[in-house]
Amino acid sequence: MKPDESFNRRESIQKSPYICGVVEGFYGRPWTLEQRKHLFKRQNHLGLTTYLYAPKDDIKHRSLWRQLYSNEEMTLLRSLIDSAKDNRINFVYAISPGLDIEYGSEKEMSTLKEKLSQVKSAGCESFAILFDDIEVQMQKNDKEHFESFAHAQVHVANTIFEYLDPKTFIFCPTEYCQSRAFPTLETSQYLNTIGELLKNEIHIMWTGPQVISRYITPEHLSRVRSVIRRKPLIWDNLHANDYDLKKIFMGPLTHRSVKIKDVTSGLLSNPNGRYEANFIPIHTLSDWNAADRDLLAHESGLSEDNGILFNIECNSETVYIPEVSMVNAVTTWIDEFITPSVIQTTQSPILSADVAGCVPDRRDTVWLLDLPQSHGVIVPEPVAPIEVAAENIVQEAIPLEEPVPSELNSMAPDYSQPMETEENNDSQEDEAMSSVDDEMATLQAFSGLVVTEEDVKNQRLALLSSMCEMFYLPFENGPRTTTLFKDFTWLMQNASVMKKSFTEIETLDPLQSEWLVRYDGVTEFLTNAIDAFFFITQAPNKTVVTEIVPYAFDAHGCCVVMIAIARWMMQGFSLDNSDNNIPYDYGSPDENWITQTGFKINTMRLFSIVEDAEKMFTTKIFLPLTIFCFDIRPFTMADKDYISGMVTVMLTTNQEFLRHRSKNFADRNIIPFLTGGAHHNFVCEKVDETGHKPVCYAAGHADGSAFSHFLISYKEQLKEKYKSLIEDFKVGSAKLSQEHIEFIQKSQTPIEIEDWFPKIPNHIFERYPAWVETYFGLDSSDAYPMMKVLHVTVISLAMNGCPGYFVAIAEDDVMRQKYFYAIGLNDLGLSDCRKFRIMGQTLCNLSSSSSSSSE
């Protein structure tokens, strides 16, 4: 298309008969009225002219389709239809009577007509009747009236079409994709009957080769057109997530050529049930709808001009490039994140949990998970769970999978509150369409290095793009995420190359050089993903945060594990892991991909060398949870004082005592591991605009037996170092004040050096050879981060062939024992000194040739 000053693409699209927009057709909790009205404004801006109301679990749409709306419900429905008209959106009301309708009953037809007439009286001009996802057997009476199931449905659809005389009428068949056509697409008696007998003016919906189709091609749609005797209307489930609420899909509309517009009557996207997650799918659909053609094979998709080539405002030739369309959508989405929401909500970010209860306080807290009677070691007193606010509840860091109530009605006033008021309805605009206030746009730069507005924009684009690539499409990760997993696997397969020391960059051998290049790419992406979590949690638009943060939280946990392992490998501590397989794209025509793709699933596959890696990444966590951004890295002796500073919190204000406690802690918990040959040491740091702060840590020695022998000589050194303090404490010398004595007792540090370390039974080392020391505060700031630090530690041990590990907990520290039991460790009995409980976990089963560690 050549530039034409008289041509207006926006007007052309809005006047086009091509049906393009959104179908709210998913299972699960429907959107609210405010979300729908917000959607209409967005669609109007983007040139998407159709909205199909078809929420599967809205009671008066499907299960109780016969029931009329009350006066209050009609008021809300009328306001919704009026809002659509105000935004030039064709509101299509769909009804799904197929669960139990008697097709040949005059009474049923009268009921259906009455229901739709009521909706029509609210101003609705377009309708749809849906027969998807129902039993294909007719009732006995219907078999006497109709030749086939298809004849029965055609009778209902044609009758209602003639009765309503609608602007648009849509029919969804029971065989709505090729995989459900029996016996084949071309030979399906059902589809051929529908195509032959259904009135020509009625649109027939089609999802493609599959229910959720990776590819929808012009060739496939031409075949469908021949069978149903008209251009199909696509119901596109590419971004739907109702089959797995642990996932959302925020990638661009892709694998749908612009050419399919020639062989279809329209395309409606059935997106994520989480409304705020649909920004990119809807924006890229708009670009696709506005485009004249696809990118040609010989053309580059990354030229500087592409940013203005394919949107609705362009009156010259437009080209649809999914990757570029996504970048433009993300850039626009940033403004929405940093602008307070216009959709009122009383909800806080919700994550789900399944635990017995909690006692929210520091140090004395315990997550009261009932232990089995057979445990025989820890027998806690029964404690009734206390009530905890829903926003503080977490299980697997996944979004709440709440069952839809049987009496759910999204048109009911109590469901739709809070309502828009006339006062704010006129003044508030879609964030994506309004300019961002300069003050709001200048959030603090995360790294502290961003100084210009352009730098801020580019940084935010990098952060948000990383997150979107992790939640891309059901069949595939984003391009950079795919590269991430391939490069990370390569790093694991060639990790031992970093054991070779080098003093300058010129001394690197080619393999080391390649390793470091790939490492830089991996850590850059993961750092952006971790920082994206901070950006999201701090965003002023709390409506977006509420729906996105559960997924971002989940991804953040995976990213901190990956980047910590990458940093550890870079230090030269890892052996090669040549048996790890690259996580390939698992898309398949049989739709087996549903449970085989996703960022967390590929992360689990990456670390599948650990037994039950899936449990590691879906372990239940506890109440309450403080959501904050944290990072995990290896630590060395240079971090000794930094980490030891954690123990000075809340013990005393006496700085002399605190310095003593910090040194004492380092001597007992850190220095012996670092000097005794432990190479699996990781610290977790809270990260915010003020910098980094240590939260918890773990130190792991792969050969616990050797470390046990090392402690014999180390304890003698400590006895000499603390000789005077021990003597003063024993004789009650005036040198040691009562305050100091009480402080020592309160710090839970035994005076006797022999009591500092457990005596581990020799049989423990046979199956659980690695000795792991941890420190964390058993509160909402430490519990989840500590679990991730432990995951990093045990993954690093497993990568070097360690079959198991143990931790030693003071026998009287029941709280901490419960914690480790809850996250999967087993009770291995008491230490020889009877003062420590040993808890352990197996990691991997390796052959003798690969199970030895070079450490």
Salt bridges, closest charged atoms under 4 A:
GLU24 OE1 - ARG36 NE 2.80
ASP58 OD2 - ARG36 NH2 3.90
GLU73 OE1 - LYS60 NZ 2.77
ASP100 OD2 - ARG66 NH1 3.09
GLU108 OE2 - ARG66 NH2 2.74
ASP132 OD2 - LYS56 NZ 2.79
ASP133 OD1 - ARG180 NH1 3.25
GLU147 OE1 - HIS151 NE2 3.62
GLU162 OE2 - LYS199 NZ 2.99
GLU186 OE2 - ARG223 NE 2.70
ASP236 OD2 - ARG256 NE 2.73
ASP244 OD2 - LYS247 NZ 3.77
ASP292 OD2 - ARG9 NH2 2.92
GLU299 OE2 - ARG293 NH2 2.96
GLU313 OE2 - ARG10 NH2 2.36
GLU317 OE2 - ARG293 NE 3.25
GLU336 OE2 - ARG42 NH2 2.88
ASP354 OD2 - LYS620 NZ 3.23
GLU396 OE1 - LYS246 NZ 3.83
GLU402 OE2 - ARG29 NE 3.28
ASP430 OD1 - HIS38 NE2 3.83
ASP430 OD2 - ARG42 NE 3.56
GLU431 OE1 - HIS38 NE2 3.04
GLU469 OE2 - ARG480 NE 3.16
GLU476 OE2 - ARG214 NH2 3.67
GLU476 OE2 - HIS255 NE2 3.04
ASP487 OD1 - ARG518 NH1 3.18
ASP509 OD2 - LYS500 NZ 3.43
GLU514 OE2 - ARG518 NH2 2.84
ASP554 OD2 - LYS600 NZ 3.30
ASP585 OD2 - ARG214 NH2 2.48
ASP631 OD1 - ARG567 NH1 3.10
ASP639 OD1 - ARG633 NH2 3.03
ASP641 OD1 - LYS640 NZ 2.87
ASP667 OD2 - LYS721 NZ 2.66
GLU685 OE1 - ARG633 NE 3.09
GLU716 OE2 - LYS719 NZ 3.40
GLU752 OE2 - LYS730 NZ 3.19
GLU754 OE1 - LYS715 NZ 3.13
GLU754 OE2 - LYS719 NZ 2.75
ASP755 OD1 - LYS835 NZ 2.66
ASP779 OD2 - ARG362 NH1 2.44
GLU811 OE1 - ARG837 NE 3.37
ASP813 OD2 - ARG816 NE 2.96
ASP827 OD1 - ARG837 NH1 3.29
GLU855 OE2 - HIS679 ND1 3.23
GLU855 OE1 - HIS680 NE2 2.81
